[in-house]
Amino acid sequence: MTNIATLNPELLAELQAAVGPDKIVLGGETLENLSKDFYWYSPVLKRLLDDKIAAAAVRVANLDQLRSVLSACSRAGVPVTARGAGTGNYGQCIPLHGGVVLDLMPFDRLLEITADGVVRAEPGARLATIEEEARKKGWEMRCMPSTWVKSSFGGFFCGGSGGIGSVTWGGIVSADTVKSVTLMSCEAEPKLVKLEEEAAKKSIHTYGTTGIMVEIEMRLAPRCDYEQILFGSPDWDHLLDWTDAAARSEYGTKRLVTMFEDPIPTYFKPLVRHFQPKEHITLLVVDQRAVPELLASAEQAGIRVAYRVPFKDPPKPPFLSDYTFNHTSLWAIKAEPGYTYIQSGFGDNFRQQFKLLQARFPDQIVFHLEWFSDRARLGPAGHYVGNRIVVGGIPLVRYVSDQRLQEIIDYCAEIGVRISNPHTYFMEDGGHHPDIAEKRALKAQLDPLGLLNPGKMRTYADNPFDPAPELSHAP
Ligand SMILES: Cc1cc2nc3c(=O)[nH]c(=O)nc-3n(C[C@H](O)[C@H](O)[C@H](O)COP(=O)(O)OP(=O)(O)OC[C@H]3O[C@@H](n4cnc5c(N)ncnc54)[C@H](O)[C@@H]3O)c2cc1C
């Protein structure tokens, strides 16, 4: 396996001429940080990736600079790994073979929000900026990760999948959320390719292996005023039934439907005073107009309202989304470093699947659930409602060994729980890619030398830096 640990002087001089010497980081803690993401949630990835580092990080602020950098790296045969805010969870932006890390955060203009609700922006635009500007114009993001305050537009499309809003809108590839993606190829004379509508979907969640995203158009949702509410009950099954019914109801737009099994709520230090001992918690972010009906339903069911706070405009903390998706795992790992996690999609028989998992791995799995729409349609009241709501989640797992982690993943498959394995850096194993053949073809077209984030697309045979790749590193 080849590692490009230093850049040759000619390449360095070309990069300096392209972006300016002060925009190139050649060592120290900054280079370490720019070579890493949140891979360390996984003990498996921690072992595999701890020592990986780029030869240089190059900060790119516009299309011309990007073109020059990609051309220079391509002519020198040096790997290029794109990076947004570096909040990915699977070592997605960690360079396996050194070379250049491309810091795209300065390439960050929000170009337009159209009257019919489409945002067009450069890859480094922060999702928080997009959300704030969209809300000013009567729109909001259809879905965004719980890291929306920090993470980038390009990073979300290349590394993320969904999150806040997905209970109504599904993930980024659902419905018609993506309008277009423009990619730059990595070759001596980089070209631009614009993919529209369905065709754009093959470029999503490909970890920067299929070209560098330089502009994205995403459809927005009509802005809604939200209330953030926590509900508590000591009875898991009862709270689960009520939460599931709330997720499937047409109470108006929902942005989050999340559930935490005890003791997860005790890890949320800023919120813990609102909870009672041994309580399971449901977190809802819902249209303020739906709140009276929701509270009446909770009261009738004997479910306690633990805390409520409006979502402010312009957006300001507290954001209860800071406790959802992989933020939940973060709070838990901080409190108890022995935890790791899995990412799961449960079936319609989710209640039975929970019981099977609890019986087979007693005390090793703690449930954290997130409700999703796997598609979206316009409901009778003019709200978008999911036409199939599914229960997913990011359960915590008490790490014992790689073997036990694999047993849990295998057992999930056996009982029909779909796993996106977060303990691998291969994109094919971390997510679901029914269109992987199209993704490989896109890579061949836009990365003919195999220089973009090499080693991450497992089924793409042509990795010049690792002619005999290991085909699996499952835990
Ligand atoms: C606490 C926590 C919570 C999270 N919650 C969620 C969640 O709710 N939903 C979710 O989907 N994810 C979640 N994530 C993962 C991650 O935060 C998101 O996917 C986020 O959108 C990534 O954005 P980023 O700017 O940090 O991207 P990065 O981590 O910098 O990059 C992600 C991937 O995209 C590639 N990339 C970045 N920019 C470009 C570009 N312009 N062109 C080509 N490739 C590019 C990188 O090479 C890398 O492979 C979470 C992570 C953490 C740590």
The ligand as a MOL file (V3000), in Angstrom:
LIG
                    3D

  0  0  0     0  0            999 V3000
M  V30 BEGIN CTAB
M  V30 COUNTS 53 58 0 0 0
M  V30 BEGIN ATOM
M  V30 1 C -22.4180 14.1880 16.4870 0
M  V30 2 C -22.6900 13.8110 15.0480 0
M  V30 3 C -24.0030 13.7740 14.5890 0
M  V30 4 C -24.2760 13.4580 13.2420 0
M  V30 5 N -25.5840 13.4200 12.8110 0
M  V30 6 C -25.8430 13.1400 11.5070 0
M  V30 7 C -27.1850 13.1280 11.0110 0
M  V30 8 O -28.1320 13.4330 11.7170 0
M  V30 9 N -27.3850 12.8120 9.7130 0
M  V30 10 C -26.3490 12.5550 8.8540 0
M  V30 11 O -26.5950 12.2950 7.6720 0
M  V30 12 N -25.0690 12.5850 9.2980 0
M  V30 13 C -24.7930 12.8760 10.5770 0
M  V30 14 N -23.5010 12.9230 11.0160 0
M  V30 15 C -22.4190 12.7830 10.0480 0
M  V30 16 C -21.9690 14.1730 9.4860 0
M  V30 17 O -21.9910 15.1420 10.4910 0
M  V30 18 C -22.8600 14.6830 8.3710 0
M  V30 19 O -22.9920 13.7340 7.3580 0
M  V30 20 C -22.3630 16.0180 7.8050 0
M  V30 21 O -23.3130 16.5060 6.9130 0
M  V30 22 C -21.0320 15.9240 7.1110 0
M  V30 23 O -20.6790 17.2260 6.7010 0
M  V30 24 P -19.1700 17.7310 6.8030 0
M  V30 25 O -19.1140 19.0850 6.1970 0
M  V30 26 O -18.6470 17.6170 8.1700 0
M  V30 27 O -18.4630 16.6650 5.8420 0
M  V30 28 P -17.0760 15.9220 5.9720 0
M  V30 29 O -17.0650 15.0200 7.1630 0
M  V30 30 O -15.9790 16.9170 5.9090 0
M  V30 31 O -17.0870 15.0780 4.6440 0
M  V30 32 C -17.9720 14.0200 4.4740 0
M  V30 33 C -17.6210 13.2750 3.1840 0
M  V30 34 O -17.9000 14.1080 2.0810 0
M  V30 35 C -16.7470 14.2880 1.2620 0
M  V30 36 N -16.8340 15.6710 0.7760 0
M  V30 37 C -16.9710 16.7970 1.5110 0
M  V30 38 N -17.1530 17.8520 0.7030 0
M  V30 39 C -17.1090 17.3900 -0.5820 0
M  V30 40 C -17.2480 17.9770 -1.8640 0
M  V30 41 N -17.4830 19.2750 -2.0200 0
M  V30 42 N -17.1330 17.1850 -2.9570 0
M  V30 43 C -16.9160 15.8610 -2.8330 0
M  V30 44 N -16.7950 15.2480 -1.6460 0
M  V30 45 C -16.9070 15.9990 -0.5380 0
M  V30 46 C -15.5720 13.9850 2.1390 0
M  V30 47 O -14.4880 13.4700 1.3910 0
M  V30 48 C -16.1470 12.9140 3.0420 0
M  V30 49 O -16.0400 11.6720 2.4050 0
M  V30 50 C -23.2020 13.1870 12.3610 0
M  V30 51 C -21.8890 13.2130 12.8400 0
M  V30 52 C -21.6360 13.5300 14.1640 0
M  V30 53 C -20.2070 13.5810 14.6210 0
M  V30 END ATOM
M  V30 BEGIN BOND
M  V30 1 1 1 2
M  V30 2 1 2 3
M  V30 3 2 2 52
M  V30 4 2 3 4
M  V30 5 1 4 5
M  V30 6 1 4 50
M  V30 7 2 5 6
M  V30 8 1 6 7
M  V30 9 1 6 13
M  V30 10 2 7 8
M  V30 11 1 7 9
M  V30 12 1 9 10
M  V30 13 2 10 11
M  V30 14 1 10 12
M  V30 15 2 12 13
M  V30 16 1 13 14
M  V30 17 1 14 15
M  V30 18 1 14 50
M  V30 19 1 15 16
M  V30 20 1 16 17
M  V30 21 1 16 18
M  V30 22 1 18 19
M  V30 23 1 18 20
M  V30 24 1 20 21
M  V30 25 1 20 22
M  V30 26 1 22 23
M  V30 27 1 23 24
M  V30 28 2 24 25
M  V30 29 1 24 26
M  V30 30 1 24 27
M  V30 31 1 27 28
M  V30 32 2 28 29
M  V30 33 1 28 30
M  V30 34 1 28 31
M  V30 35 1 31 32
M  V30 36 1 32 33
M  V30 37 1 33 34
M  V30 38 1 33 48
M  V30 39 1 34 35
M  V30 40 1 35 36
M  V30 41 1 35 46
M  V30 42 1 36 37
M  V30 43 1 36 45
M  V30 44 2 37 38
M  V30 45 1 38 39
M  V30 46 1 39 40
M  V30 47 2 39 45
M  V30 48 1 40 41
M  V30 49 2 40 42
M  V30 50 1 42 43
M  V30 51 2 43 44
M  V30 52 1 44 45
M  V30 53 1 46 47
M  V30 54 1 46 48
M  V30 55 1 48 49
M  V30 56 2 50 51
M  V30 57 1 51 52
M  V30 58 1 52 53
M  V30 END BOND
M  V30 END CTAB
M  END
